[in-house]
Amino acid sequence: MDPKIKVAVIFGGKSAEHKVSLRSAKNIVAALDRSKYIPVLIGIDNDGQWHYHGESMQLLHADDPAKIEMKAGTKVYLSQNADDHSIIDSHDASTLSTIDVIFPVLHGTYGEDGAIQGFAKIANLACVGPGILGSAIGMDKDIMKRLLRDAGIGIADYILVRQHDSDVLQYQDVVARLGKELFVKPANMGSSVGISCVRSESEFRPALELALQFDTKVIVEEKIVGREIEVSVLGNEAPRASIPGEVIPKDGFYSYERKYLDESGAALEIPADLRAEQVKKLQDLAVVVYQCLELEGLSRVDVFLQDDDTIIVNEVNTLPGFTEISMYPTLWQISGIDKTELIDQLIQLALAKHEETNALSVKY
């Protein structure tokens, strides 16, 4: 029997961040230590169908972020037998492979929101990254902000808008509370999808309508003036923080296009130009946020550092990108952990957490 661990790298998904996921997965597979792990590649198309790709990703336009696309593979499903985690051919029910751990590279809905994590738990499979609770909290900006606020951690003031009562919200009332410059965001979405910067009444309603295309809850948030700092966090019970990096957008906010389609859309300063005491404060806060939100495995904590050294938490990303220009792996690279070692540690953290959970009693 091959002693290597079979890692199901699951990518794509029913999400507005589908293309980003393909790029992240491509880099993770390339960096996977083949002396320890065997990749079992499963792509999920835009309709939610699972496709088995064996050990090599099948992509079209793999080097074009705007056109990258997943090829169809053998349609499969995962056996729910807790003792035999098999990938089953949907056509003839034959076993194509078995797996030991899931590495979800599914950004956004159905991947970062606790859905795939719940699937893994039901199947009794180890899963890289935060569990169901941490994933759901990290994905929902409203719930995240409530928990951080209750913990005394600085957040931007905001108004929650639900789809059924969005028509009654008046721009003048919002401005009176939050100021004239606003950010309108889907509560459950990442990678800046559906986000608008609003500076006038004429921009407000279209921004709400855009955000409501992606979620039934919308965050209308005050604009925070400060440096955009990001910190990567790694670990379970004893998490550690990377050196901080700074995002300096070329023009305006750090949009989806600037993150993933335009390599010159923002300058990434790594390490960020900070004093030693600022670095420690940021790292300490990142770990506090990580633990407050019940995160484990990995996450990236994004904050604003204001001129008076006040730190305002913007959001957390529980399955951050692994593209060529993504901050999470780059911050660890500069901190002394290359991608291959980072991926190894993430898998081992998932296996350790799974073993710990399975040791708990389920009988009374």
C-alpha positions in Angstrom: 0.0 0.0 0.0 1.3 3.5 -0.9 2.1 5.3 2.3 1.5 8.7 0.6 -1.5 10.7 1.7 -4.2 11.2 -0.9 -5.3 14.9 -1.0 -8.5 15.8 -2.7 -7.9 19.2 -4.1 -11.4 20.5 -4.8 -11.6 23.6 -7.0 -14.0 25.7 -9.1 -17.4 25.8 -7.6 -20.8 27.5 -7.9 -19.3 30.9 -7.1 -18.6 34.3 -8.6 -15.0 33.5 -7.6 -14.8 30.4 -9.8 -12.0 31.6 -12.0 -9.9 32.7 -9.0 -10.3 29.2 -7.5 -8.9 27.6 -10.7 -5.7 29.7 -10.5 -5.3 29.1 -6.8 -5.7 25.3 -7.3 -3.2 25.3 -10.2 -0.5 26.8 -7.9 -1.3 24.5 -4.9 -1.1 21.4 -7.1 2.2 22.6 -8.6 3.7 23.2 -5.1 2.4 19.9 -3.5 5.2 17.7 -2.2 4.8 14.6 -4.3 7.1 12.6 -2.0 4.4 12.8 0.7 1.1 13.4 -1.1 -0.8 12.2 -4.1 -3.2 14.8 -5.6 -6.7 13.7 -6.4 -8.1 16.6 -8.4 -11.8 17.3 -8.4 -13.2 20.3 -10.3 -16.7 21.6 -9.6 -18.4 23.3 -12.6 -20.6 26.4 -12.4 -23.7 24.1 -12.0 -22.3 22.2 -9.1 -21.3 19.0 -10.9 -18.2 17.3 -9.6 -15.6 16.2 -12.3 -12.6 13.9 -11.6 -9.4 15.1 -13.1 -6.9 12.5 -11.8 -3.6 13.9 -10.8 -3.4 16.7 -13.4 -5.6 19.8 -13.8 -7.4 20.1 -17.0 -7.7 23.8 -17.8 -8.3 26.0 -20.9 -6.5 29.3 -21.1 -4.6 28.4 -17.9 -2.3 31.5 -18.1 -5.1 34.0 -18.8 -6.9 35.1 -15.6 -9.8 36.5 -17.5 -10.4 33.4 -19.7 -9.2 30.5 -17.6 -11.7 27.7 -17.7 -12.1 24.2 -16.4 -12.4 21.3 -18.8 -15.1 18.7 -18.1 -13.9 15.4 -16.6 -15.5 12.2 -15.5 -18.6 13.0 -13.5 -18.2 11.7 -9.9 -19.6 11.8 -6.4 -18.0 11.0 -3.0 -18.9 7.9 -1.1 -20.4 8.7 2.3 -19.0 5.4 3.7 -17.0 6.7 6.7 -14.4 3.9 6.3 -13.9 4.1 2.6 -13.7 7.6 1.2 -14.0 6.8 -2.5 -14.5 8.9 -5.6 -17.2 7.1 -7.5 -17.9 7.3 -11.2 -21.4 8.6 -11.7 -21.9 6.5 -14.8 -21.0 3.0 -13.7 -20.5 3.4 -9.9 -16.9 2.2 -10.2 -14.3 3.5 -7.7 -11.8 5.9 -9.4 -9.8 6.8 -6.3 -9.8 7.0 -2.6 -9.0 10.1 -0.5 -7.6 10.9 3.0 -8.1 14.6 3.3 -9.9 17.4 1.5 -8.1 20.6 0.5 -10.9 22.9 -0.6 -9.7 25.6 -2.9 -13.2 27.0 -3.3 -13.4 30.7 -2.8 -16.7 32.3 -1.9 -20.1 30.6 -1.6 -20.2 26.8 -1.1 -16.5 26.8 -0.3 -15.7 29.5 2.3 -19.1 29.6 4.0 -19.1 26.2 5.8 -20.8 24.2 3.1 -17.9 22.0 2.0 -16.7 21.9 5.6 -20.0 20.4 6.6 -19.8 18.0 3.8 -16.4 16.9 5.0 -17.6 16.5 8.5 -20.5 14.3 7.5 -18.1 12.1 5.5 -15.7 12.0 8.4 -12.9 13.5 6.4 -10.1 15.8 7.4 -10.5 19.2 5.8 -7.9 22.0 5.4 -8.8 25.3 6.9 -11.4 26.6 9.3 -14.4 24.4 10.3 -18.1 24.9 9.8 -18.5 27.6 12.4 -15.4 29.6 11.7 -16.0 29.5 7.9 -19.6 30.7 8.3 -18.6 33.5 10.6 -15.7 34.6 8.5 -17.9 34.7 5.3 -20.7 36.7 6.8 -19.4 40.2 7.3 -22.4 41.1 9.5 -21.9 38.3 12.0 -18.1 38.8 11.9 -18.5 42.5 12.8 -20.9 41.8 15.6 -18.5 39.4 17.3 -15.5 41.7 16.8 -17.5 44.6 18.2 -18.6 42.6 21.2 -14.9 41.7 21.8 -13.9 45.3 21.8 -12.1 45.1 18.5 -12.3 48.1 16.2 -14.5 47.8 13.1 -16.0 50.3 10.6 -19.5 51.5 11.5 -22.1 50.0 9.2 -25.8 49.5 8.5 -27.2 46.1 7.6 -29.7 46.1 4.7 -31.9 43.0 4.0 -33.3 42.4 0.6 -36.9 42.6 1.7 -36.6 46.1 3.2 -33.9 47.7 1.0 -36.4 50.0 -0.7 -37.1 51.9 2.5 -33.5 52.8 3.2 -33.0 56.5 2.6 -29.6 57.8 1.4 -29.8 60.9 3.6 -30.3 58.7 6.7 -27.3 56.6 5.8 -25.1 59.7 5.1 -26.1 61.3 8.4 -24.8 58.3 10.3 -21.9 57.0 8.1 -20.6 60.0 6.1 -20.7 60.9 2.4 -18.2 58.2 1.3 -19.5 54.7 1.6 -18.8 51.1 0.7 -21.7 48.9 -0.3 -20.9 45.1 0.0 -22.7 41.8 -0.2 -22.5 40.4 3.3 -21.5 36.9 2.1 -19.0 37.4 -0.7 -15.2 37.7 -1.2 -12.6 39.0 -3.6 -14.3 42.4 -3.8 -17.1 40.9 -5.9 -20.2 43.1 -5.9 -18.6 45.9 -3.9 -19.1 49.6 -4.8 -17.6 52.8 -3.5 -20.4 55.3 -3.3 -19.8 59.1 -3.3 -23.2 60.5 -4.3 -26.9 59.7 -4.1 -27.0 58.8 -7.7 -24.5 56.0 -7.1 -26.3 54.6 -4.0 -29.2 52.7 -5.4 -27.3 51.0 -8.2 -24.7 49.9 -5.7 -27.4 48.4 -3.5 -28.9 46.6 -6.5 -25.5 45.2 -7.5 -24.7 43.9 -4.1 -28.2 42.3 -3.8 -27.4 40.3 -6.9 -24.9 38.3 -4.8 -26.6 38.1 -1.4 -29.8 38.9 0.4 -27.9 40.8 3.1 -25.9 43.9 2.3 -23.4 45.9 4.3 -23.4 49.7 3.9 -20.2 50.8 5.6 -18.4 54.0 6.4 -15.1 54.7 4.6 -12.1 54.2 6.8 -9.0 56.3 6.0 -5.9 54.3 6.7 -3.2 52.0 5.2 -4.5 48.7 4.0 -2.5 46.0 5.9 -2.8 42.3 5.6 -1.5 39.6 8.0 -1.5 35.8 7.3 -2.3 33.5 10.2 -1.5 29.8 10.4 -2.3 27.2 13.1 -4.9 25.5 15.2 -4.7 26.0 19.0 -1.4 28.0 18.8 -1.7 30.2 15.7 1.1 32.4 14.6 1.1 35.5 12.4 3.2 36.3 9.4 5.0 39.6 8.8 2.4 42.2 7.7 2.1 43.4 4.1 0.6 46.5 2.6 -1.8 46.9 -0.3 -1.4 50.2 -2.1 -4.2 50.4 -4.8 -3.2 52.3 -7.9 -6.5 54.2 -8.0 -9.5 53.8 -5.8 -10.2 50.6 -3.8 -8.8 47.1 -4.2 -11.4 45.8 -6.7 -11.7 42.3 -8.1 -10.1 43.4 -11.3 -7.1 45.0 -9.5 -6.7 41.8 -7.3 -6.8 39.2 -10.1 -6.8 40.7 -13.6 -4.4 43.6 -13.4 -1.0 42.8 -12.0 -0.2 46.5 -11.9 -3.6 47.4 -10.2 -2.0 47.7 -6.8 1.5 47.8 -5.3 2.1 45.1 -2.7 4.7 46.2 -0.2 6.1 43.1 1.7 7.2 43.6 4.3 5.1 46.7 5.0 7.1 49.8 6.0 6.3 49.7 9.7 8.0 50.3 13.1 8.7 47.2 15.2 6.0 48.0 17.7 3.5 48.4 14.9 4.4 45.0 13.5 3.9 43.4 16.9 0.6 45.1 17.5 -0.7 44.0 14.1 0.5 40.4 14.6 -1.0 40.2 18.1 -4.3 41.6 16.9 -4.4 39.2 13.9 -4.1 36.3 16.3 -6.8 37.7 18.7 -9.2 38.1 15.7 -8.4 34.6 14.5 -9.2 33.1 17.9 -12.3 35.3 18.5 -13.8 34.1 15.2 -13.1 30.4 15.9 -10.7 30.1 13.0 -8.2 27.3 12.5 -5.8 26.1 9.8 -5.4 29.3 8.0 -6.9 32.7 7.4 -5.8 36.2 6.3 -6.7 39.2 8.5 -7.2 42.5 6.7 -7.1 45.8 8.6 -6.8 49.5 8.2 -3.9 51.2 10.1 -4.8 54.8 10.8 -2.3 57.7 11.4 -2.7 57.5 15.2 -2.0 53.7 15.1 -5.6 52.8 15.6 -6.3 49.5 13.9 -9.7 48.9 12.3 -10.4 45.3 11.2 -11.9 45.2 7.7 -12.5 41.5 7.2 -11.0 38.0 7.4 -10.5 35.6 4.5 -10.8 32.0 5.6 -9.7 30.4 2.3 -7.4 33.1 0.8 -6.1 33.0 -2.7 -3.0 31.1 -3.8 -2.6 32.8 -7.1 0.8 34.1 -8.3 0.1 37.5 -6.6 -2.0 36.4 -3.6 -0.9 37.9 -0.3 -1.4 34.9 1.9 1.3 32.6 0.5 3.5 35.6 -0.4 3.5 36.8 3.2 4.6 33.4 4.5 7.2 33.1 1.7 8.8 36.3 3.0 8.3 35.1 6.6 10.4 32.0 5.8 7.8 29.4 4.8 7.8 28.5 1.0 4.6 27.3 -0.7 5.5 23.6 -0.5 6.2 23.7 3.2 3.1 25.9 3.8 0.8 23.5 2.0 2.4 20.6 3.9 1.7 22.4 7.2 -1.9 23.1 6.2 -2.6 19.5 5.5 -0.9 18.3 8.7 -2.9 20.8 10.7 -6.1 19.5 9.1 -5.2 15.9 9.9 -4.3 16.7 13.5 -7.5 18.6 14.0 -9.5 15.7 12.5 -7.7 13.2 14.8 -8.4 15.4 17.8 -12.1 15.7 17.0 -12.5 12.0 16.3 -11.1 11.3 19.8 -14.0 13.0 21.4 -16.8 10.8 22.7 -20.0 10.6 20.8 -21.7 8.3 23.3 -23.2 9.0 26.7 
